[in-house]
Amino acid sequence: MKIPFLLFLGLMLQFAGELAGQELMHKASRLEEKNYSKGVSSVSIRGEKASVSVRGWNGSEVKVIFRPVSRNSDKRLAIADLNYIRYLAVQEGEKLVISNTFEGEMDKITSNLSIEIELMVPVSMPVQVTNLYGPVIMGNLATAKANVSFGSLSLNNISSSCQIEVRYTDIELQSISGKMELKAGKSDIRARGLGGESAIDCSYGKVELALAPNAQVVVRAYRTAISVEVHEPDQYSYRLEAKQGSIFLPQAQPIKNNMVDIQHPGVSGKLDLSTSYCDISIITK
């Protein structure tokens, strides 16, 4: 019985050492809600280290919820450092401008500070989000504009138009209709249910698209692999170019260092894709 006991003792000592090496973090936060029932026709969010959530709803008012968050191994300091998080919602004419900053003597701030911003607006109201270092989620809107760096971006059910610019930010798109313009650097793009007209300009990443039958997509890429899933290949016309790469079509041999031009008269779907040093793949569902 000595061997199992020694093994048990060793595991307990290892577990105790791991616990000792982990610092217990305390989270302090508070909540503030603002409501605007009239006089607002558009919203702009300017965030930093913010988690931003924007949702269209059937209500007529605009609702903003702020949750500043402070994390520290010392609970008292976590609570005290909440005071270094500043946030505002100010009307500039008919535009509501929401922003946050972190103010104070940097050497005195010992907590990890961030903020959660939740916005609910009428579905038809235009919303523009700029965020540095944090995730952005936008959904159930007619139009959306987003500029995100060093974070993540998720858009779902945008019915009219999107304007997106990102860097070092992975993108998830779902059910995007109308017109979309997307510029991305060092970011991965994944879209499902992409319809309407889309123009994507990207570099150093990968693009994975699943299209609606009427989608018209232009991708201009550099060092970016492109994969497009279609329901039926003959529902689209194609212009494909993969410089220093290969083109893969359903039930066909790979085509290397050449351009593919396939026209199907009478179809509304169009794919105009070009990249370099990477491949283009057209796959069926």
N, C-alpha and C positions, 0 to 999 in steps of 0.2 A: 504493500500500500504506500510505500515511501515515494515511489516514482510518480504516481498520480498526484500525490499531495504536493510534491516539489513543483510539478508542472502547473498545478493550480496556483501555487504561491507565486510562481514566476509570472503567470498571466495577470494576477492581481496587481503585482508590482508594476508591470508594464502599463496596465490600465491607469493606475494611480499616477504614474509618470506622465502619461498623455494628458490626464486631466490637469495636472500641475502646469503643463506647458501651454494649456489653453487658457486664454484670458476671458473671463466672463464679461460680456458686454451688456450694458444697460441701454435701453432705448427710451428716449423721452420724446413726446410729440404733443401737439395740440391741434385743434380743428377750428377753422373759421369759415363761415359760409356767407356769400354775398349774392343777392338776387337783384336782377334788373328787369322790370316789367315793361319798360318803354324807353324809346330814345336810342336804342342800339341796333345797328343794321349790319355790323361786321365785328369780328373779334381778332385780335392779334396777341399771340403769346410769345414772350421772349424769355426763355428759360436757360438756366445754368445748373448743372447737377440736379436736374428736375426729372421726375417721372410724370409724364403728361398724358392724360387720358381725355379725349374729346369724343362726345357722343351726341348725335342728333336725336331729338325726341319730339313728341307730338305737342309738347307744351309751347306756350307763346313767350315765356320768359327765358332769360339767360341766368343760369345758376353756376356759380364758381365756388369750389371748395378748396381751401388751402390746408395742407397738413405738413408743417415743418417738422423735420425729424433730426434728432441728435443722438449719436451713439458714442458711449464712452464707458470705460471700465469703472469709472467713478460715477455713481448715480447722481451725486450732487452737481458734478461738472456737466453731465449730460443735460440736466434741467437748466442750468445756468447758461450754457452755450446756445440754447434756443434763441436767446436774445440777439445773437449775431446773424440770424436769418431774417432778411427783410423781404417783404413781398407787397405788391401793390396791384390794384385793379382801378384804373383811372379812365374816365370817358374823355376822349378827344374828339369833340363833335359827336358824330354818330358811331364812332369806332371805340370799342372797349379794348384798352391795352392792359394786358396782364404781364407782370414781370417779377423776377426775383433776383436778389443779389446776396452776397455774404460780406458784411461790413464789420470792421473791428481790427484790433491789432493782431496780426496773424500769429505772432509768437505766443499770444495768450490763448488762442483757440486750440484746445487739445482734443476736441470731439470730431467725429466724422459727421459732417453736416450735409443735409440734402432736403429736398422738398417734394411733396406730391401735389400736383395740380390737377383737379378734375373739373371738366367743363361740360355743361349740358346746354345745347342751343337748339332753336328750331331747325329742322332738317335743311331748309333752304338758305340758312344764313352762312355766308362765306367765313371760313376760319383759316388763319395763317399761323403756323407754329415754327418757331426757330428754337432749337435746343442744342446745347453743348454738354456732352457727357451725361447721357441718360436715355431711357426708352420713351418712345412716343407711340401712342395708339390712337387712331382716328377711325370712326365708323358711323355708318348710317347718315351720310351727308350728301348734299348735292355737289358741292365743290370743296376741294381741300388743297392747301399749299403747305409744304413742309420743307424745312432746311435743317438737317440733322448732321452733327459731327460726333464721332466717337460714341455712338449709341446704337439704338435699333429703332426700326420703323415698321409699324404694322398698320395697313389700311384695309378696311373691309366695307363693301357696299357703298361705293362712291358712284353716284349715278350720272354726273354731268361732266366734270373736268377735274384733273389733278395736275399740279405742278410740283415736282419733287427734285430736290438737290441734296445729295448726301456724300459723305466721305467717311471711310472707316466705319461704315454702318450697314448692317445686314437688313434687307428689306423683305417683308412678307406682304403680298398683295392678294386680295380675294374679292372677286366680283366687282371689277373696275370697268365701268362703261364710259361712253363718251370719249373725250379726248384726254390723253395723258402725255405729258412731257417729263422725262426723267433723265437726270444727269447724275452719274455715280462714279466715284473713284475709290479703288481698293475696297469694294463692297460686293457682296453677293446679293443677287436679285432672284426671288422666287415668287411666281405669280400663278394663280389658279382662277379660271373663269374670266380671263382677260378678253374683253370685247372692245368694240369701237376702234378709234385710231390711237396708236401708241408710237411715240418716238423715244427711243432709248439711246443715250450716248454714255458709254461706260468704258472703264479700263481696269485691268488688274483685278479680276474677280471671276465670277461665273454667273450665267443667266439661265434660269430654268423656267419655261413658260408652258402653261396649258391653256389653249385658246378656245374661244367660242367660234362657231363656224363663220361668222361675218367679220372676224377680227382683221384689222389691217395694221401690221406691225413693221416698223423700221428699226433696226438695231445697227448702230455704228460702234464697233468695239475694238479694243486694242488689248492683246494678251488676255483675252476673255473667252472661255469655252461657252458655247451657246447650245442649249438643248430645248427643242420645241415639241410639245405633244399635241397632236391633232387627232380629231375623231376620224376623218376620212381624208387621205392625202389629196384627192382630186377636188376638195372643197376650196382649195387655195391655188393661187399662182405664186411662183417662186422666182426670186433672184437671190442666189446664194454665192458668197465668195469667202473662201478661207485661205488667206495668204499664209504660206508656210504651214498649212494644216490640211485636214481632210474634211470632205463632206460625206455624211452618211444619210442615205435615203432608205425608206422601207423597201425591202426586197431588191436591193441593188448593191453592186460592188462599191466600195469606198472610192471617192473621187478626190485626187490629191492635186493641190496647186492649180486649180482650175475654177472657172465660174460656171454655175448651173443656172440656166434660164428656162423655166418651164411655165408656159401660159395655158390656163384653162379658161377659154372664153365663157363669159356668162356668169362666172362666180364672183362673189363680192370679197372673199377672203384673199389677202395678199401678205406675203412674207418677203421682205427685203432685208437680208441679213448679211453683214460682213464683219470679219474679224481677222486677226493676224496671230500667228504662232500658236493657234489653238484650233479646235475642231468645231464644226457645226453638225448637229444631229437632229434629224426630223424623225420622230417616233410616233407610232400609233397607239391609241389607248388600249 
